[in-house]
């Protein structure tokens, strides 16, 4: 993990605490104790900004508005203002998340990770198990051991949904809503039939799957091992 994070915060105790927790998780962290210094540093390129609203020189909201004119950097606002109207205003001017002081450093780290995950561009080609299964989401193409498979549109969407979130357990109802839509009027067990068809196409032995595992009483999860880029 080598994402660069800029923290614009004038309270040394808070900025040092945030820096320590983030660096422990592998992030590269730079601190700016004024808004002017922060704006200057941002020109060097960062993956995420943690921005205090109460700064000694420039109001944090003003910084956020300036950035949003030509930047889509993820922004987490830090503030002592806890009123709903203040939170709505902060989000309205372009912040992606809003953390109220005092806060849990562990929760802030979790929010940073979640926001970075959402902001990362999804890769169009997913490869699993040393190239055994390749899913190209732009070409709507799936290859098994180098051979192009013939999947229906629903099967492809279901496989893509599961493979983009390895290890996450999806209930049948969740998959119905994600793949077939909330207005689908059939049974959630429809998913079972689609999974069965997919397994026959991507598994060497459908009875001992290495890609889509049944989580009994709940639904399914993808267990293929993602190849390193």
DALINHU-V400593 format. One line per field, one symbol per residue. phi: phi as a letter, one per 20 degrees, with the letter a starting at -180 (. if undefined). Layout:
phi: ???
This chain:
phi: .cfecdddbeegffffffffffffeneedcdcecfffffffffenceacdcfeedfdcfgfffffffffbbdgfcdedbefdfgffffffffepfebbdeffcegfffffffffffffeffffeddccllnfccddfeelccdclndfeddfffffffffgfffcgneedfffgfgffednfefdeeffgggfffgffgfedefcgfcfddddedgncrbbecfeffff
